[in-house]
Amino acid sequence: MKLSAKYNRVNLITSLVVLAITGLIYYAVIHFILTEKLDKDLLVEENEIEQYVRTYNKLPLPTSYLDQQVHYRKLEKNLPAIRKFNYTIYYNPKEQEEEPGRSLTTSVALNGNKYEVTIIKSRVESEDLVRIILFITIGVTGLLLIALMLINRLVLTRLWKPFYTILNQMKTYELAKMENINRIPTIIDEFKELNDSANAMAASVRQDYTELKSFTDNASHEMMTPLAVVNSKLDSLLQTGTFTPAQGAILEDIYHATGRLFRLNQSLLLLAKIENNLLPDVQEIDMKQLVADKVLQFHELLEKDKLALIDQLKPAKVRMSKYLAEILLNNLLGNAIRHNHEGGSVEIILQSGSLQITNTGKKEELGDKFFERFSKSPTSEGTGLGLAICKQICALYSFSITYKYLGDKHLFRVTF
Amino acid sequence: MKILIVEDEKSLLESMLNYFTGEGNICEQATSSRAATEKISLYNYDCILLDLGLPDGDGLELLALLKKMKKKDGVLIISARHSLDSKLEGLDLGADDYLVKPFHLSELKARVSAIVRRKNFDGDNVIVFNEISVDVFAMKTTIKGKEIILTKKEFDLLIYFLSNKGKVVTKNAIAEHLWGDEMDISDDFDFIYTHVKNLRKKMLEGGAQDYLRSLYGIGYKFGAL
């Protein structure tokens, strides 16, 4: 929910409640005043009738004017005197319809007899007045509310504009581009503060990023140099003379270990680089061509284990780093070949939106840890980072990568 | 060939010096940017092996200096930085090749030989070893004047061996050279055996001597017995 919507809602409800209460009070007061006036008129009429009786010693004629009626009724002598105001409905002969009225019931004494006098005055006019006043009030209220809402909307939208401008800049902020968040011209303190804070944050993030980048470089350098020394010393040692087969086996093991250490280090650095999006060579990649190249590159490995290759390659273009695209394919194909058995098969299906690599192989008890770092089957000679890297690459470009074990086949599917 | 190795890591420098010395190669060394600048200004080299991370300056500055002095020395950058940026920057500044640490000495030698060949023989790029003659550009191999047909991999393999004559080259290094080091292959490099076997067979059939020997199960040595 937007802040302005929330604010508007509160505003609207409050206004409605206040106006409703005001309206009710207004109605009640006006009603009361008009009734008072009617009652006063009724009393004046009563007074006139009493004076008439006293002067002429007879009852005036029962009248039935437009909005006033007088009736008489003979009462028992010993009944106490009465005087009562009432709301009533009476028949208006002129309008030929029932109308609301206000009646005064009182009694007069004439020649030792008691008569009940009922004076009824029409309430139609006062009711109409109240109604008109009520309608005008409601109308004005409605107008006021609409005006309030419109003003709120227009003014709020304009007031919040700097906020949304800053927000949009933050949304489209790209760290690798090292850009600043533009200063928005505003006189509102809160937005100025937001602008400054966003800029300060961007600056500190940029600094961290630069430091991380140089850390990655340094870590790589610091680790690779000793590795390079070990490797070069091994190469040198190999040239020094003749070795027995046993010594040869030891040397081979050392070569393997350094090779693994190198690949491990390289994979870790690569993961850090992908996580921090330090590989900007994003370009349109012809996946079909790239997959075909990789298949050619892996040809000898496929042949070695007598693996049958089934490929269905349709044209597919993907926007990503070329380097990462190669690594993704290397890792997936490498796995498909490594975790296979002699005489098995590797199936590659490339479509415009997905790449599917299926290979025969025995089930691995890794559960859903397949893509986690350093999770690998005990017999695997890999680094345990290959699929973690694949997952990270896919996450970077919002691709999805899934694994399934179907029948006796491993199935990896990347959806671009 | 005359080579200058600019590297601050002493033991690595020593290994490279040892590997390159011999066969009439002259190797000189520099462990700092200053020493290297001095040598570069005084002498000409066929190839300079340049480490980018030097204690007293970036190796890229040396590269810029070479360009400014209009020197024709070949330059091979050796760096621990596996970042695309510095690779492109180095090649833009006129370096001939870029090798990431750690590397196999045999790979280094092969690359240096390739650079020197390109620099020395403009267009006419032929390696001759006894009865074997290899035209690198035309991809033609002849033994005693008679052409033998090699596949691309066998041809690359032969050049690799010729660049590392008399040295033990590991299977590991060969695999990385022919298939690329980004291909995270298994530690089992036996699949290169087929290529080595075929190359040897073709050369023997062509009338060459048997120069190839398998050693300790680790690698191969190419050279006169």
Interface residues (C-beta under 8 A of the other chain):
Chain A: D217 S220 H221 E222 M224 T225 L227 A228 V229 V230 N231 S232 K233 D235 S236 L238 Q239 F243 P245 Q247 G248 A249 L251 E252 Y255 H256 T258 G259 R260 F262 R263 Q266 L269 L278 L279 D281 Q297 F298 E300 L301 E303 K304 Y323 E326 I327 N330 N331 G334 R338 E381 G382 T383 G386
Chain B: E9 S11 L12 S15 M16 N18 Y19 G53 A80 R81 H82 S83 L84 V100 K101 P102 F103 H104 L105 S106 K167 V168 T170 N172 A173 W179 G180 E182 M183 D184 I185 S186 D187 D190 F191 I192 T194 H195 L215 Y216 G217 I218 G219
